[in-house]
Amino acid sequence: MSDVERWLPVIVGSVLASPVAVAAAEVLARRRRRAGRPARRARATALADVAIVAGTLPWVWMILTPTAAPGGVEPVPGQGLAGMLTHGPSTAIVQVGANLLVFATAGALLPLRLPVGGWAVTAGAAAASAVLESLQYLLPLGRVASVDDVLLNAAGAGLAALATRRWWLGRRRHRAGGETG
């Protein structure tokens, strides 16, 4: 089975869920406006909340999709990455890139929603990734649980938080100044 065939249900499901996510953000924003939040802030926080979930769930779905391969564990950092290189540089690039993206949306947007910084986001992503890798090991999914995946997932979230740092720090300073948005 090709990668396209394997991931087509995730891709199609994500595309079909997009209108639902937009509608959910609008409903959430309306509720927040009714609760007294300014319209702009209600919309921004609702979009961030929905985007965190919508940007992460497809990756989790992919991670927990069973395969016909034998499962295993790679507990030594670098072991999985070295193994990927034996399949060619394109496989390694795709695998590393995908692992960096798993919690990137959450990493980019979570500091907008909670008073956390890049290190907390990175630690949270590492913990969530460790749970997912444990599930890959414990469930009969034919997946390889790898410490490299945990490190890459956490790094992706941390890099995404760093990339949006100016944005969320600016918003915090704006709020601390007593202004509403």
N, C-alpha and C positions, 0 to 999 in steps of 0.2 A: 504494500500500500504506500503510495507516495505521500509526501508531506501535505500536499494540497488536498488529497482525498481525506487524510486523517484530520486536518484542521478545518475543512470546509464547513462542518456543522457549527463549529465555534464562530467562524467568520459570518456565516449566514445568520446564526442566532444573535450575534452582536449587532449586525446591521438591522435586523428586524426589531430588536429591543430598543434601538435608538429613539424612535418616536415615543415609546413608553417612558424612556428616561427623561425626555424633554417634557412630556406631560407631567411626570412625577415632580420635576423641578418646579413647574408652574403651580401645581397644587400646593406644594410645600411653601413656595413663596407667598401664595395667597393666604395660607394659614398664618404665616409669620407676619404678614401685613395686618391681618385681623387681630393678632396678638399685640399690635402696637409698634412693631419695628418699622423703621422708615422703608419705603418701597424699594429704594436702590439697594439697601443693605439686605433686605429680605430676599431679593432676587439673587444677589451675589452669593449669599451664604447657601441658598437652596441649590444654585448651580454647582457650587463647590462640593456640597455634600453628595449630590447625585453623581457628579463627575468622579469623585473618589471611588464610589462603588462601581459605576459603569466602566471606569478605566482599569479596575483591578479584577473584577469577576471573570472576564474572559480568560485572563491569564491563569487564574486559579482553576477554571474549568479545564484548560489545556494541561495544567500540571497534574490534575487528578483524573485525566482520561486514561483508561486502561490501554495497554499495548500488548502485543503478542510476545514481546521480548522477555527474556528472563530478568527478574528484578535483581537488585543488589544494593550495596552500600559502598560509597567511596569516602571514608572518614579522614583521609589525608589531604590537606589543602594542596591544590595543584595537580592531584592525581587525575581528576576528571578533565581538567583543561588539557593536560598532556595527552590523554586518551582521545580527546576531540581532534587534536591536530593530526592524528593518524588517519582520520577520515578526510583530511584536506582542509585547507584554510577557509574555504567558504562555509563548511559545516561549523568550524570553530567560531567564525564571525557571526553566523546566525544564532548559534547557541549562546554566545556571550551577549550579543545584542538583546536577544529575547529575555535572558535572565536579568539584564539591567533594566528592562522595561516593566517587569512584573509589578513592582511597587512604586514605579516612577510617578504615576498620577497621584497616588496618595502622598508620596514624598513632596511633590510640588505644591499640593493644595492643603494638606493637613495643617501646616503652620498658619494658614489663613483662618482656620477654624478654631484652633486651640493655641494656647500660649506656649508652644513648644518650638525648639530650635532644631537645627540640622542633626545634632548628635542624638537627640531624643527620637527624631524621626528614623534615623539610621538604626538605633537600638530596637525600636518598635518593629521595623521591617525585618530585622534579623530574627526577632522572636517569632513573628508571624511566619517567616520563611522556614524557621526550624520546625514549627508545627506542621507546615505543609510537607516538608521533607520527611518528617516522622510518619505522617500519614502514607506517603509513598512507600516507605519501608514496611509499615505495619499492615497495610491493606494489600490484597492480591491484585496489584495494578500492572505488574510487569515493568515497574519504573525503578530507576536507580536513584537512591537518596544520596545526595552529595553535599559535602561541606562547601564545595566551590559554589554551588547554587545558592546556598545561604549567604555566602560572602558577596556574590554578585548581585543578588536581590537587594541586600542591604545597601551596597554601594550605589546601586541605581536610585534608590529612594533618597539616599544622602546627597547624591549629585543633583537630583531634581530639586531637593530643598535648597541646595546651594544656588542653583540656577534661578530660583524664584525669590531668593533671600531679600533682594532690594525691594521687591514688591511687598512681601509680608512684613518686613521691618518698617517700611514706609506707612503701611496701614496701621500698624501698632502705634507708631509715633503720632499719627493723625488722631487715632482714638484717645490716646493718652492726653492729647492737647484739649480734649473736651469737645471736639467737633464730631458731628454725626454724619454718616454718609449713607 
